[in-house]
Amino acid sequence: MNRILLASAFLLTTISAAFADGIPSAVPAAVGSAPKAPAPKLVEPHLHIARSNIAGHARIALTFDACMGQADERILSTLVRERIPATIFVTARWLKRNPAAVAVFLQNPDLFELENHGENHIPAVDTPTLIYGIASAGSPQAVRQEVEGGAAAMVAAGIPAPHWFRGSTAKYDLSAIGEIRAMGYRIAGYSVNGDGGSLLGAGITEKHIAAAKDGDVVISHINQPTHAAGEGVAKALVDLKAKGTQFVRLGDVEDTGDDKTTE
């Protein structure tokens, strides 16, 4: 009896091992299944500007994305009141919803440089993928439409033709970077993430921006007036100005970007 039990146990162990090891005869492949396409390699380029190299007077470029939603008056009013220059990346969708804020930008050309954030806030990646749950453009033609559609909306709103582009999520694949550069755009990366996509609290946002150093490019958002991050942005700007920080727009200084985004 013991020999029979031992033989049965050995047989079960052998069969189980065959399934675990994926032996073809034990687990046949599904008929008609297609191999899954590999995910595209994505990059999130950094961007730095020329430093001031003056102690106590760090030079920082403030950049704000206006994706969708409404203008954050806490930030906008601070920029105007304190006369702090910034580069604002706008989508066509945001422009349609915020004519009053656009008017403020246009009334203060010494402060605001308006640049292209795309037509519909679609990641500028030319192969299909999801980034933070957002579907990418998915083809070179769709990338071009996102860029050109954003620029056309800006010109229609009375804004000068843009020279910089920043895509949704600030992530790209290398081929899309080449396509956008061939369209004549510099691509705006960043070196300091100020507000974590506007999802951080006021205190941590303030600390992130306050930590910016000479030559940094800060990214934050100016389209989420109900998020706590905007409060932190506004406070950090006032504090940095009091410390003697020199604020510049991207078009005012020389810059260096990763991944051939500005070459």
C-alpha positions as CSV (number, residue, x, y, z in Angstrom):
1,M,0.0,0.0,0.0
2,N,2.8,2.4,0.9
3,R,4.5,1.8,-2.5
4,I,1.2,2.6,-4.3
5,L,0.8,5.8,-2.3
6,L,4.4,6.8,-3.0
7,A,4.0,6.1,-6.7
8,S,0.8,8.2,-6.9
9,A,2.5,11.1,-5.1
10,F,5.4,11.0,-7.5
11,L,3.1,11.1,-10.5
12,L,1.2,14.1,-9.2
13,T,4.4,16.0,-8.4
14,T,5.7,15.3,-11.9
15,I,2.5,16.6,-13.6
16,S,2.4,19.7,-11.4
17,A,6.0,20.5,-12.3
18,A,5.2,20.2,-16.0
19,F,2.5,22.8,-15.7
20,A,4.6,25.1,-13.6
21,D,7.5,24.9,-16.1
22,G,5.2,25.8,-19.0
23,I,5.9,22.6,-21.0
24,P,4.2,23.2,-24.4
25,S,2.6,19.7,-24.4
26,A,1.1,20.4,-21.0
27,V,-0.2,24.0,-21.7
28,P,-1.0,24.6,-25.3
29,A,-0.8,28.3,-26.5
30,A,-4.1,30.0,-27.2
31,V,-5.0,29.9,-30.9
32,G,-4.9,33.3,-32.7
33,S,-3.4,35.2,-29.8
34,A,-1.1,38.2,-30.9
35,P,2.0,39.2,-29.0
36,K,1.6,42.3,-27.0
37,A,3.3,45.4,-28.4
38,P,6.2,46.7,-26.2
39,A,5.5,49.9,-24.4
40,P,7.3,52.9,-25.9
41,K,10.4,54.2,-24.2
42,L,9.3,57.6,-22.6
43,V,11.5,60.4,-21.4
44,E,10.7,63.4,-19.2
45,P,13.3,66.0,-20.3
46,H,15.0,68.4,-17.9
47,L,15.5,72.0,-18.8
48,H,17.9,74.6,-17.2
49,I,18.5,78.2,-17.9
50,A,21.7,80.2,-17.8
51,R,22.6,81.0,-14.2
52,S,23.0,84.5,-12.8
53,N,26.0,83.4,-10.8
54,I,25.3,86.3,-8.4
55,A,25.1,85.3,-4.7
56,G,21.7,86.0,-3.2
57,H,20.2,86.6,-6.6
58,A,19.3,83.2,-8.1
59,R,17.8,83.3,-11.6
60,I,14.7,81.1,-12.0
61,A,12.3,80.6,-14.8
62,L,8.7,80.1,-13.7
63,T,6.5,78.0,-16.0
64,F,2.8,77.3,-15.5
65,D,0.6,74.8,-17.4
66,A,-3.0,75.9,-18.1
67,C,-4.4,72.5,-19.1
68,M,-8.1,72.6,-18.6
69,G,-10.5,74.1,-16.0
70,Q,-10.4,77.7,-14.7
71,A,-7.7,80.2,-14.0
72,D,-6.2,80.2,-10.5
73,E,-6.6,83.9,-9.5
74,R,-4.5,83.3,-6.4
75,I,-1.5,82.7,-8.7
76,L,-2.4,85.1,-11.5
77,S,-3.1,88.1,-9.1
78,T,0.2,87.5,-7.3
79,L,2.2,87.5,-10.6
80,V,0.6,90.7,-11.6
81,R,0.7,92.5,-8.3
82,E,4.3,91.5,-7.6
83,R,5.3,92.1,-11.3
84,I,6.8,88.6,-11.5
85,P,7.4,87.4,-15.1
86,A,6.4,83.8,-16.1
87,T,5.9,81.6,-19.1
88,I,2.4,80.2,-19.4
89,F,1.7,77.1,-21.5
90,V,-2.0,77.1,-22.6
91,T,-4.2,74.5,-24.3
92,A,-6.9,75.4,-26.8
93,R,-9.4,74.0,-24.4
94,W,-8.3,76.3,-21.6
95,L,-8.2,79.4,-23.9
96,K,-11.9,78.9,-24.7
97,R,-13.0,78.8,-21.1
98,N,-10.8,81.7,-19.7
99,P,-11.1,84.8,-21.9
100,A,-10.8,87.1,-18.9
101,A,-7.4,85.6,-17.8
102,V,-6.2,85.6,-21.4
103,A,-7.0,89.4,-21.5
104,V,-4.9,89.9,-18.4
105,F,-2.0,88.0,-20.0
106,L,-2.2,90.1,-23.1
107,Q,-2.5,93.4,-21.1
108,N,0.9,92.5,-19.4
109,P,3.2,91.5,-22.3
110,D,6.2,92.5,-20.1
111,L,5.3,89.8,-17.7
112,F,3.8,86.9,-19.6
113,E,5.1,84.8,-22.4
114,L,2.4,82.5,-23.7
115,E,3.4,79.2,-25.2
116,N,1.8,76.0,-26.6
117,H,0.5,73.3,-24.4
118,G,-1.5,71.6,-27.2
119,E,-5.0,71.5,-28.6
120,N,-6.7,68.9,-26.3
121,H,-4.1,68.1,-23.6
122,I,-3.0,64.8,-25.2
123,P,0.5,63.4,-24.5
124,A,2.8,64.0,-27.4
125,V,3.8,60.3,-27.9
126,D,3.4,58.9,-31.4
127,T,2.7,55.3,-30.4
128,P,-0.4,54.2,-28.5
129,T,0.0,54.0,-24.7
130,L,-1.4,55.3,-21.5
131,I,0.4,57.9,-19.3
132,Y,-1.1,58.6,-15.9
133,G,-4.3,57.1,-17.4
134,I,-4.3,59.5,-20.3
135,A,-4.3,58.1,-23.9
136,S,-1.3,59.3,-25.9
137,A,-1.7,60.9,-29.4
138,G,-0.7,57.5,-30.8
139,S,0.6,58.4,-34.2
140,P,2.9,61.1,-35.8
141,Q,-0.2,62.6,-37.5
142,A,-2.0,62.9,-34.1
143,V,1.1,64.5,-32.5
144,R,1.2,67.1,-35.3
145,Q,-2.5,67.8,-34.9
146,E,-2.0,68.3,-31.1
147,V,0.8,70.8,-31.7
148,E,-0.6,72.6,-34.6
149,G,-4.1,72.8,-33.2
150,G,-2.8,74.4,-30.0
151,A,-0.8,77.0,-32.0
152,A,-3.8,77.8,-34.2
153,A,-6.0,78.4,-31.2
154,M,-3.5,80.8,-29.7
155,V,-3.2,82.9,-32.8
156,A,-7.0,83.0,-33.2
157,A,-7.1,84.3,-29.6
158,G,-4.7,87.2,-30.5
159,I,-1.6,85.6,-29.0
160,P,1.7,85.8,-30.9
161,A,2.7,82.5,-32.6
162,P,4.4,80.3,-30.0
163,H,8.0,79.1,-30.1
164,W,7.9,76.6,-27.2
165,F,5.8,73.4,-26.8
166,R,5.2,71.4,-23.7
167,G,3.0,68.3,-24.1
168,S,0.5,66.9,-21.6
169,T,2.3,65.0,-18.8
170,A,5.6,66.4,-20.0
171,K,6.5,63.0,-21.3
172,Y,7.5,62.1,-24.8
173,D,9.0,59.3,-26.9
174,L,12.2,60.2,-28.8
175,S,10.6,60.0,-32.2
176,A,7.9,62.5,-31.2
177,I,10.6,64.9,-29.9
178,G,12.2,64.8,-33.3
179,E,8.9,65.5,-35.0
180,I,8.1,68.4,-32.8
181,R,11.6,69.9,-33.2
182,A,11.2,69.6,-37.0
183,M,8.1,71.7,-36.7
184,G,10.3,74.5,-35.3
185,Y,9.5,74.2,-31.6
186,R,11.8,74.1,-28.6
187,I,10.4,71.6,-26.1
188,A,10.1,72.8,-22.5
189,G,11.2,70.4,-19.9
190,Y,11.8,71.5,-16.3
191,S,14.1,70.9,-13.3
192,V,11.8,71.5,-10.3
193,N,8.3,70.0,-10.0
194,G,6.6,72.7,-7.9
195,D,3.1,71.3,-7.3
196,G,3.1,67.7,-8.3
197,G,0.5,68.3,-11.0
198,S,-1.3,70.6,-8.6
199,L,-2.0,67.6,-6.4
200,L,0.3,68.5,-3.5
201,G,-0.7,70.4,-0.4
202,A,0.0,74.1,0.1
203,G,2.9,73.6,2.5
204,I,4.9,71.0,0.4
205,T,4.3,73.0,-2.7
206,E,5.7,76.1,-1.1
207,K,8.8,74.1,0.0
208,H,9.4,72.6,-3.4
209,I,9.3,76.0,-5.2
210,A,11.3,77.7,-2.4
211,A,14.1,75.1,-2.9
212,A,14.6,76.2,-6.5
213,K,18.3,77.1,-7.3
214,D,20.1,79.3,-9.7
215,G,19.3,78.1,-13.2
216,D,16.2,76.1,-12.4
217,V,13.0,75.9,-14.4
218,V,10.0,75.4,-12.2
219,I,6.8,73.8,-13.4
220,S,3.4,74.4,-11.7
221,H,-0.2,74.7,-12.7
222,I,-2.4,77.8,-13.0
223,N,-5.7,76.0,-13.8
224,Q,-6.8,74.4,-10.5
225,P,-8.3,77.2,-8.3
226,T,-9.9,74.7,-5.9
227,H,-6.6,72.8,-5.1
228,A,-4.5,73.7,-2.1
229,A,-1.4,73.7,-4.2
230,G,-2.2,77.2,-5.6
231,E,-2.0,78.8,-2.2
232,G,1.5,77.3,-1.8
233,V,2.6,78.6,-5.2
234,A,1.5,82.1,-4.5
235,K,3.3,82.2,-1.1
236,A,6.5,80.8,-2.5
237,L,6.6,83.4,-5.2
238,V,6.3,86.3,-2.7
239,D,9.0,84.7,-0.5
240,L,11.4,84.1,-3.3
241,K,11.0,87.7,-4.5
242,A,11.8,89.0,-1.0
243,K,15.0,87.0,-1.1
244,G,16.2,88.8,-4.3
245,T,15.4,86.0,-6.8
246,Q,15.6,87.1,-10.4
247,F,12.5,85.7,-12.3
248,V,12.8,85.3,-16.1
249,R,10.8,83.9,-18.9
250,L,12.1,81.1,-21.1
251,G,12.5,83.5,-24.1
252,D,14.7,85.9,-22.1
253,V,17.7,83.6,-21.4
254,E,19.8,80.9,-22.9
255,D,18.8,77.3,-22.0
256,T,19.9,73.7,-22.1
257,G,17.5,70.8,-22.5
258,D,17.9,67.0,-22.3
259,D,17.1,64.6,-25.1
260,K,17.7,67.1,-28.0
261,T,14.7,69.1,-26.9
262,T,16.4,72.5,-27.4
263,E,19.4,71.8,-29.7
